[in-house]
Amino acid sequence: MPHDHHHGPSIDPTRLARYQNLAKAVTELLIEKNIISSDEIDDAIKGMDERGPALGARMVARAWSNSHYKESMLSDGSAAAEALGIPVDGTKLVVVENTEKVHNLVVCTLCSCYPRNILGLPPRWYKSTPYRARAIKEPRKVLKEFGTIIPESVSVRVHDSTADMRYMVLPARPTNTAEWNEERLRELVTRDSMIGAEAAITPGDQE
């Protein structure tokens, strides 16, 4: 698994340009034939953009701030998401919490099952064969490649997603954030922290 996992493997610029031109041509043809309008395309893109890590970050920040919501989220992730107006489309969402004693990591060994409605599109490394194969067998080594060092005193639990069940990690709340409101807390939650590949951002690290 490459160390530049945040950026993914390089893409052939020629192939990328070909796909972009093809997508543009198909889009223009659909608009020309009045099958779809440009406004509908813009709305669809906006909807996809809104279904990203920010939705999961809302859930995490609420859980950090509200013990009742946290309890609900760990009990029934799907219901907790819908309580904030986040659709889960019938998929069961299971939320697991990182603590001082346990660190959780999410993988899908069969394909790339992932809570897209809440975290957006999965990163390329999540879908890669090396990650899917190694996360189960040697999770500590995999986490180390992400820069996440887990002490031997902390257990590492790996959760294998399925077509019917998606997992999401509730990362540990960073220290020195006791007075922070939910809006500020959201800024500390990353996509990778909700997969378990890294911890939430420590205040000051954003600078």
C-alpha angles and dihedrals in degrees: 000000000000119000093228089071094145091063100036127214120323118266125222103250091213093055091044092052090049092053092046092051091048092050091049092050093050091047093051091048092051091050092046091053091047091240090128135002129232089243091056090051091050090049091049092051091048090051092052091048091052091053094072141104090300090076092053089045089057090056093047094047090049091050091050090051102037121047092194092054090046091054090049092047093052091045098047117002094184093055091045091053093049090049086067092045094259111139119221097185095228096305118133111242117201117193120202123192128228112221139167088276104036135045118190128208126188126215139156109217096184101049131319107298106171138158094256094165089062106028101027122226115355118249116256093247090058090061095043120112094231093056094045092049100041102039090073097041102039110011095160092057091047092050090049089058087058089052092254111131114193116198116234088242089065119077118227116216121191119204119202113211121217137194090268100036131050126190130213128182123229100211121215113269111254117246123255093036099103093118096042120115123224094264092058093042092056089064089064094056118090131186091245092052089058089053091047097243091119142006124261115274116278112228108266095031091094091066 
